[in-house]
Amino acid sequence: MSDDLRATDSGIEVRPVYGINDVAGFDPVSELGEPGDFPYTRGVHPTMYRGRLWTMRQYAGFGTAEATNERFKFLLGAGQTGLSCAFDLPTQMGFDADHVRAEGEVGKVGVAISSLEDMRLLLAGLPLDQVTTSMTINSTASTLLLLYQLVGEEQGVRGDQLRGTIQNDILKEYVARGTYIYPPRPSMRLIVDTFAYCAREMPNWNTISISGYHIREAGSTAVQEVAFTLANGIAYVEAALAAGLALDEFAPRLSFFFNAHNNLFEEVAKYRAARRIWSSVMRDRFGARDPKSLMLRFHTQTGGSTLTAQQPENNIVRVTLQALAAALGGTQSLHTNGFDEALGLPTERAAKLALRTQQIVGYESGVADTVDPLAGSYFVESMTNEVERLARQYIATIDEMGGAVAAIEARYMQEEIEAAAYDFARRVDRGEKVVVGVNRFAERDGAANDVFPVDEAQQRSQVERVKRVKGERDADAVRAALEDLDRAARGSSNVLYPMKTALAAMATLGEVAETLRGVFGVYQPN
């Protein structure tokens, strides 16, 4: 691209110089406001990081529950301030470790959790009344939440003392990621049941993390990430209202999850625009009155798809820039990727360096000394306005189609993301989009890198534990509890209550999912 014409990956033109004319008509009172006040462009808290830094929540999970518990304790010892758990594909897809479809995948991309016994081991020695835990889980989110609550109760921790987040965002699975089980509409019922359950039993738990992260990882632009994420959020609010839930009872516990890519200023603008759109949607479309219902609180993870296997140390710089964008954009919590994640799971060395990156940004850069330090920049305010304008156009189109569920069923979002991903790949191939170490400044030979080892013995021990649990429990109690769950799913009562009873009786995650498959069916994309 020539020096005369530059644009972001969203197609937003970037001019050589910005001035007052680029924000003509901009009203700082209504469009910026004060930090902690509507429209929350400048952040959801009045003092932001002067009060306290974002939560440093490094994502971890592999192998068995015992192995991940060790990594949790290693990260907490290194100064991490919150837990974030990855689950393996069988757990995400509702299969126990001993299921034939789990073979070869147990513990590979996250920790394997098949029963209450596994959750006890995962959380052993962790004070659940003191730490917050984020769990990246969707189709089986309600099951993992209840297992977490059961372990908390065994520790003597009440439901209202438990704090954390389940991702629980099934719509983006149909759009971008693919770890769905049931069709969209019964999946939405599970989510709404979770909202209602937590409002009564776990009021300080974030019941959903509406995720743009995976939308961006699938190849979307920054604008599409904002638009499709907020459109999905609107669908969840509408579903909860249709089920009779009170807006200001569930809306304050909605949270969001965004990506951080390399274009520093577009990313900052993206976060600011997302807050402004969501606050107006909640106030003007839905009539929310509680200020907490208007606040878009979000976690950020640096961009996994931006990491390169070539010259992997370059990823340290990429992650640092992305962490800076998240901090400048006002994130509430942050995960920084290990530089070696294009090669495999992060080694301990890479995981610690990723955490140190956050700590250096937070404690040494000065970024936390003042709230929204880029506010008033002609360039940043212009970019924020343009991201908002383009995202609102997408949201309006989705509204015209009947909302996010209808748009997903029509493959609208999927096709828009595919087109953006294809365009990006072509520009990289043509050298128009520079990726250092890949299509420019490449090197013929590189030094060998340490790669996190996959322990086959851990996989075997997990399978053996599931079989032992199934052999030692009261089979009649499990059967009766699963029958109660089946009846609830076929009716209209909240399925989480009989699900919890079944899990407490040592029913497995796979058995719970199979019971629901029998009622809801399995989603088959067109």
Secondary structure as GFF3:
##gff-version 3
##sequence-region A 1 526
A	DSSP	beta_strand	6	7	.	.	.	ID=ss1
A	DSSP	beta_strand	13	14	.	.	.	ID=ss2
A	DSSP	three_ten_helix	20	23	.	.	.	ID=ss3
A	DSSP	pi_helix	28	32	.	.	.	ID=ss4
A	DSSP	three_ten_helix	48	50	.	.	.	ID=ss5
A	DSSP	beta_strand	55	56	.	.	.	ID=ss6
A	DSSP	beta_strand	59	60	.	.	.	ID=ss7
A	DSSP	alpha_helix	65	77	.	.	.	ID=ss8
A	DSSP	beta_strand	83	86	.	.	.	ID=ss9
A	DSSP	alpha_helix	89	93	.	.	.	ID=ss10
A	DSSP	three_ten_helix	100	102	.	.	.	ID=ss11
A	DSSP	alpha_helix	116	122	.	.	.	ID=ss12
A	DSSP	beta_strand	132	136	.	.	.	ID=ss13
A	DSSP	alpha_helix	141	154	.	.	.	ID=ss14
A	DSSP	three_ten_helix	159	161	.	.	.	ID=ss15
A	DSSP	beta_strand	163	166	.	.	.	ID=ss16
A	DSSP	alpha_helix	171	172	.	.	.	ID=ss17
A	DSSP	pi_helix	173	177	.	.	.	ID=ss18
A	DSSP	alpha_helix	184	201	.	.	.	ID=ss19
A	DSSP	beta_strand	205	206	.	.	.	ID=ss20
A	DSSP	beta_strand	208	211	.	.	.	ID=ss21
A	DSSP	alpha_helix	213	217	.	.	.	ID=ss22
A	DSSP	alpha_helix	222	242	.	.	.	ID=ss23
A	DSSP	alpha_helix	247	250	.	.	.	ID=ss24
A	DSSP	three_ten_helix	251	253	.	.	.	ID=ss25
A	DSSP	beta_strand	254	260	.	.	.	ID=ss26
A	DSSP	alpha_helix	264	280	.	.	.	ID=ss27
A	DSSP	pi_helix	281	285	.	.	.	ID=ss28
A	DSSP	alpha_helix	291	294	.	.	.	ID=ss29
A	DSSP	beta_strand	298	302	.	.	.	ID=ss30
A	DSSP	three_ten_helix	304	306	.	.	.	ID=ss31
A	DSSP	alpha_helix	314	328	.	.	.	ID=ss32
A	DSSP	beta_strand	333	335	.	.	.	ID=ss33
A	DSSP	alpha_helix	348	364	.	.	.	ID=ss34
A	DSSP	alpha_helix	378	400	.	.	.	ID=ss35
A	DSSP	alpha_helix	404	409	.	.	.	ID=ss36
A	DSSP	alpha_helix	412	429	.	.	.	ID=ss37
A	DSSP	alpha_helix	456	472	.	.	.	ID=ss38
A	DSSP	alpha_helix	475	490	.	.	.	ID=ss39
A	DSSP	alpha_helix	496	504	.	.	.	ID=ss40
A	DSSP	alpha_helix	509	520	.	.	.	ID=ss41
###
